[in-house]
Amino acid sequence: MRTLFLAAAVVTAYALLRGWPAPVHPILRACFAVLILVLGLGLWRRMERPATIRARPARPARWPDYLAVGLGVLAAECFFLFFFSAVPPRAEALACRVEETLFPERAAARSATDATPRTVGTRVTGNWLWNDQGRRQLPDRVSARPSNKPEVFLRPAGPGAARVLLKRAYVRAFALERFRDSAWSPLAIPPELLTAGPDGWIRLPAPSSRPGPVVECEIFHSAHPAGQDVFTALQGAFEAQLPELRRVAPGILRLSPLPDPEPGYNYRARSRLVTLDSLLESGVLAGKSIDVREAPEHLLALPEDEELRQGILDLASRTQGPTEVRLVALRKYLRKNFQYSLEVENPSNRQPLVNFLFHEKRGHCEFFATAGALFCRALGVPARIAYGWTGGRYYESPNLLVFRAREAHAWTEVYLRDIGWVIFDPTPPGALEAASLSIAPPDEIPPLPGDSSLDLDLPDSIPLERLAFLILLAGLLLVPLTFLLLCLRRSRPAAPAGSLADSLLPPPPGYLARFRHASARLGHPMPPGRTLRQHLAALADDNLAPPFSTSLLDYHYAVTYAHTPRDKSREKSLAHAIKDWTP
């Protein structure tokens, strides 16, 4: 049973250190994890109480002892907090560098098949956007463990913009349009340099008649170590406050390299966030079908594999009615018949999408988005796949949205005439860990980006890094303080020879302790190892025998050796007699 309790404590502590539950502050989760581990180890090592007489301390514990033990436990907890918060990210970064140095092919294959970004601190590591050939391959097998590290920060321009995002926010980093050999890749176009106008804003390609409210946000994200820095904003961005952008593909805008990449990027963008559901709810599409004429060929292309192509067409043909009705029906089919999972086994080593659609029928958002895009193309609707983040956590006091690595997401986008690219997300919303934006409690401290220029107006908040440093410093100071208290505690005189044997015995009864104390005050202490009979005889030789000698000796030997029950009234009378005997 104790082993089971220890295993449960280890699992719970691991879950806390991995970021569950998310609303709890990381430092508080780390403290709870250490406390649970200590309790688990304490119960696991607990010994059964022995039937024999237990050894007792030479003196009772005093308050400095309890204070020293408490400070020692606090120091150990601070050490574990530092170890679990600072060591894992650095160990992960070191492991990645060693793998990239010693096994470059393995590192490239792993980065190409990663389902979500891998982060260290707030900096993205590894080539998570696409591989060296500009392709993003669907993985044959998946065993993803998204981290809880913050990656993108958004500050809406005013509370009105924040209210628009409360339902669900999609932050897009890039979109890919070609699908071939189980991989997505961008459409190659001549690079186009977009520069800011006199007002400092870049006008991005977007239909002027696009509906929806305008949302302006200030955006912060780190610089990619491999140089793949892409413009990141709410989906439907049509303006960016930047000096220049380079459009290298229809769905990819590259940022200019920074002279100093350490602070990261900080810019503003304006977007009109439009989803197919919002268009249907607002009635924009009422009474008319989606116009799919003159669609580019690459946006309607299906896989070259005949079996996969025919399977997609067969599934799409099961729907009837207007195009928008068929799209909703296909999305419903995907959400109902397929399981969202970060674990994909693919035991028969099939093509990833074949395994997802016709065999294992489970996968993460990239599988759902790929299937959704190909289903849309089967209906004649131009579609592509977009990558970014969704959900997020909103901190009301600094007016800040934080998107973490575990909220990385892929979705389908469909192109509608006079509207532009519209979100069409086939992933089951309840399957995602953070399907909608969550609101942090007022006392939760947000993780802050490392750019000092991003003023978040947090006069009463302490950054997480500084708070962790203060706790670590306090833990290091507690170690010498604990040692000093142990050294300065009041010590008692050394016990006479033989006291070790006495300490192994149970404490003497009250009447005998009083008699020993009284004898010591008369100048005849009772030496260790001497019996009561011998001591009374020694007192009689010095004419100091108490008048109650016979009564004391008879009662003590009857209780100690004859197993006679103790008599409180008699012990009380003996205590009074001893008190009267003492001068």
ChimeraX attribute file (.defattr): number of C-alpha atoms within 10 A of each C-alpha:
attribute: neighborCount
match mode: 1-to-1
recipient: residues
	/A:1	8
	/A:2	14
	/A:3	13
	/A:4	11
	/A:5	15
	/A:6	21
	/A:7	16
	/A:8	15
	/A:9	21
	/A:10	19
	/A:11	15
	/A:12	17
	/A:13	21
	/A:14	16
	/A:15	14
	/A:16	21
	/A:17	21
	/A:18	18
	/A:19	17
	/A:20	16
	/A:21	12
	/A:22	13
	/A:23	14
	/A:24	15
	/A:25	17
	/A:26	22
	/A:27	18
	/A:28	11
	/A:29	22
	/A:30	25
	/A:31	19
	/A:32	17
	/A:33	24
	/A:34	23
	/A:35	16
	/A:36	19
	/A:37	21
	/A:38	17
	/A:39	15
	/A:40	21
	/A:41	18
	/A:42	13
	/A:43	15
	/A:44	16
	/A:45	12
	/A:46	10
	/A:47	8
	/A:48	6
	/A:49	8
	/A:50	7
	/A:51	6
	/A:52	6
	/A:53	10
	/A:54	12
	/A:55	13
	/A:56	13
	/A:57	10
	/A:58	12
	/A:59	8
	/A:60	7
	/A:61	9
	/A:62	10
	/A:63	9
	/A:64	15
	/A:65	15
	/A:66	11
	/A:67	14
	/A:68	20
	/A:69	14
	/A:70	13
	/A:71	20
	/A:72	19
	/A:73	17
	/A:74	17
	/A:75	23
	/A:76	17
	/A:77	22
	/A:78	25
	/A:79	17
	/A:80	17
	/A:81	25
	/A:82	18
	/A:83	12
	/A:84	15
	/A:85	17
	/A:86	14
	/A:87	11
	/A:88	12
	/A:89	15
	/A:90	13
	/A:91	12
	/A:92	14
	/A:93	17
	/A:94	12
	/A:95	12
	/A:96	15
	/A:97	16
	/A:98	13
	/A:99	15
	/A:100	15
	/A:101	11
	/A:102	10
	/A:103	12
	/A:104	13
	/A:105	12
	/A:106	12
	/A:107	18
	/A:108	17
	/A:109	13
	/A:110	15
	/A:111	21
	/A:112	21
	/A:113	20
	/A:114	24
	/A:115	26
	/A:116	25
	/A:117	24
	/A:118	24
	/A:119	21
	/A:120	17
	/A:121	16
	/A:122	20
	/A:123	19
	/A:124	21
	/A:125	19
	/A:126	23
	/A:127	22
	/A:128	21
	/A:129	22
	/A:130	19
	/A:131	17
	/A:132	10
	/A:133	7
	/A:134	15
	/A:135	19
	/A:136	23
	/A:137	21
	/A:138	21
	/A:139	23
	/A:140	18
	/A:141	19
	/A:142	18
	/A:143	13
	/A:144	17
	/A:145	16
	/A:146	19
	/A:147	17
	/A:148	18
	/A:149	22
	/A:150	24
	/A:151	25
	/A:152	23
	/A:153	24
	/A:154	25
	/A:155	23
	/A:156	23
	/A:157	15
	/A:158	12
	/A:159	11
	/A:160	10
	/A:161	16
	/A:162	22
	/A:163	10
	/A:164	15
	/A:165	20
	/A:166	16
	/A:167	12
	/A:168	15
	/A:169	20
	/A:170	27
	/A:171	24
	/A:172	25
	/A:173	21
	/A:174	23
	/A:175	24
	/A:176	22
	/A:177	23
	/A:178	21
	/A:179	24
	/A:180	14
	/A:181	12
	/A:182	18
	/A:183	18
	/A:184	21
	/A:185	20
	/A:186	21
	/A:187	18
	/A:188	12
	/A:189	10
	/A:190	9
	/A:191	12
	/A:192	12
	/A:193	12
	/A:194	17
	/A:195	18
	/A:196	16
	/A:197	13
	/A:198	7
	/A:199	7
	/A:200	13
	/A:201	19
	/A:202	20
	/A:203	16
	/A:204	17
	/A:205	14
	/A:206	16
	/A:207	13
	/A:208	10
	/A:209	10
	/A:210	19
	/A:211	17
	/A:212	16
	/A:213	12
	/A:214	14
	/A:215	21
	/A:216	23
	/A:217	23
	/A:218	19
	/A:219	22
	/A:220	24
	/A:221	24
	/A:222	21
	/A:223	23
	/A:224	20
	/A:225	14
	/A:226	11
	/A:227	14
	/A:228	16
	/A:229	21
	/A:230	20
	/A:231	24
	/A:232	26
	/A:233	29
	/A:234	25
	/A:235	24
	/A:236	27
	/A:237	23
	/A:238	21
	/A:239	19
	/A:240	26
	/A:241	19
	/A:242	20
	/A:243	15
	/A:244	19
	/A:245	21
	/A:246	17
	/A:247	21
	/A:248	17
	/A:249	20
	/A:250	15
	/A:251	17
	/A:252	20
	/A:253	24
	/A:254	21
	/A:255	20
	/A:256	17
	/A:257	13
	/A:258	13
	/A:259	6
	/A:260	8
	/A:261	13
	/A:262	14
	/A:263	16
	/A:264	18
	/A:265	19
	/A:266	17
	/A:267	18
	/A:268	20
	/A:269	22
	/A:270	24
	/A:271	19
	/A:272	18
	/A:273	25
	/A:274	21
	/A:275	20
	/A:276	21
	/A:277	15
	/A:278	16
	/A:279	16
	/A:280	13
	/A:281	11
	/A:282	12
	/A:283	11
	/A:284	12
	/A:285	14
	/A:286	10
	/A:287	6
	/A:288	11
	/A:289	12
	/A:290	15
	/A:291	14
	/A:292	16
	/A:293	11
	/A:294	8
	/A:295	16
	/A:296	10
	/A:297	9
	/A:298	15
	/A:299	22
	/A:300	21
	/A:301	19
	/A:302	22
	/A:303	16
	/A:304	12
	/A:305	12
	/A:306	10
	/A:307	10
	/A:308	17
	/A:309	16
	/A:310	15
	/A:311	14
	/A:312	21
	/A:313	16
	/A:314	13
	/A:315	14
	/A:316	21
	/A:317	14
	/A:318	10
	/A:319	17
	/A:320	11
	/A:321	10
	/A:322	11
	/A:323	19
	/A:324	19
	/A:325	14
	/A:326	19
	/A:327	23
	/A:328	15
	/A:329	17
	/A:330	22
	/A:331	20
	/A:332	14
	/A:333	15
	/A:334	19
	/A:335	18
	/A:336	10
	/A:337	10
	/A:338	18
	/A:339	18
	/A:340	20
	/A:341	16
	/A:342	17
	/A:343	14
	/A:344	21
	/A:345	14
	/A:346	19
	/A:347	10
	/A:348	8
	/A:349	10
	/A:350	13
	/A:351	15
	/A:352	21
	/A:353	22
	/A:354	19
	/A:355	21
	/A:356	22
	/A:357	21
	/A:358	12
	/A:359	12
	/A:360	17
	/A:361	18
	/A:362	22
	/A:363	25
	/A:364	23
	/A:365	26
	/A:366	21
	/A:367	24
	/A:368	28
	/A:369	25
	/A:370	25
	/A:371	23
	/A:372	27
	/A:373	28
	/A:374	27
	/A:375	25
	/A:376	28
	/A:377	23
	/A:378	22
	/A:379	18
	/A:380	18
	/A:381	24
	/A:382	26
	/A:383	31
	/A:384	30
	/A:385	29
	/A:386	26
	/A:387	22
	/A:388	25
	/A:389	26
	/A:390	25
	/A:391	27
	/A:392	30
	/A:393	23
	/A:394	24
	/A:395	21
	/A:396	15
	/A:397	16
	/A:398	15
	/A:399	16
	/A:400	22
	/A:401	26
	/A:402	24
	/A:403	24
	/A:404	23
	/A:405	22
	/A:406	24
	/A:407	26
	/A:408	24
	/A:409	25
	/A:410	28
	/A:411	27
	/A:412	27
	/A:413	26
	/A:414	22
	/A:415	20
	/A:416	19
	/A:417	15
	/A:418	13
	/A:419	17
	/A:420	19
	/A:421	24
	/A:422	22
	/A:423	23
	/A:424	25
	/A:425	23
	/A:426	25
	/A:427	29
	/A:428	18
	/A:429	13
	/A:430	11
	/A:431	14
	/A:432	19
	/A:433	10
	/A:434	20
	/A:435	19
	/A:436	19
	/A:437	20
	/A:438	18
	/A:439	14
	/A:440	18
	/A:441	13
	/A:442	10
	/A:443	10
	/A:444	13
	/A:445	19
	/A:446	25
	/A:447	19
	/A:448	19
	/A:449	23
	/A:450	15
	/A:451	15
	/A:452	9
	/A:453	9
	/A:454	15
	/A:455	10
	/A:456	15
	/A:457	10
	/A:458	12
	/A:459	7
	/A:460	7
	/A:461	12
	/A:462	14
	/A:463	16
	/A:464	16
	/A:465	12
	/A:466	10
	/A:467	13
	/A:468	19
	/A:469	13
	/A:470	13
	/A:471	18
	/A:472	20
	/A:473	14
	/A:474	14
	/A:475	23
	/A:476	15
	/A:477	13
	/A:478	20
	/A:479	17
	/A:480	13
	/A:481	15
	/A:482	19
	/A:483	13
	/A:484	12
	/A:485	15
	/A:486	16
	/A:487	10
	/A:488	9
	/A:489	13
	/A:490	10
	/A:491	8
	/A:492	7
	/A:493	6
	/A:494	7
	/A:495	9
	/A:496	9
	/A:497	11
	/A:498	11
	/A:499	14
	/A:500	14
	/A:501	11
	/A:502	16
	/A:503	15
	/A:504	14
	/A:505	12
	/A:506	11
	/A:507	11
	/A:508	11
	/A:509	11
	/A:510	12
	/A:511	19
	/A:512	18
	/A:513	13
	/A:514	17
	/A:515	22
	/A:516	19
	/A:517	16
	/A:518	20
	/A:519	21
	/A:520	14
	/A:521	12
	/A:522	13
	/A:523	8
	/A:524	16
	/A:525	14
	/A:526	19
	/A:527	14
	/A:528	13
	/A:529	11
	/A:530	9
	/A:531	11
	/A:532	18
	/A:533	16
	/A:534	11
	/A:535	18
	/A:536	20
	/A:537	15
	/A:538	15
	/A:539	16
	/A:540	13
	/A:541	10
	/A:542	10
	/A:543	9
	/A:544	15
	/A:545	16
	/A:546	16
	/A:547	11
	/A:548	12
	/A:549	15
	/A:550	13
	/A:551	11
	/A:552	24
	/A:553	13
	/A:554	11
	/A:555	17
	/A:556	20
	/A:557	14
	/A:558	14
	/A:559	13
	/A:560	11
	/A:561	8
	/A:562	10
	/A:563	9
	/A:564	12
	/A:565	9
	/A:566	14
	/A:567	10
	/A:568	9
	/A:569	9
	/A:570	14
	/A:571	18
	/A:572	13
	/A:573	12
	/A:574	21
	/A:575	19
	/A:576	13
	/A:577	16
	/A:578	22
	/A:579	13
	/A:580	10
	/A:581	17
	/A:582	14
	/A:583	7
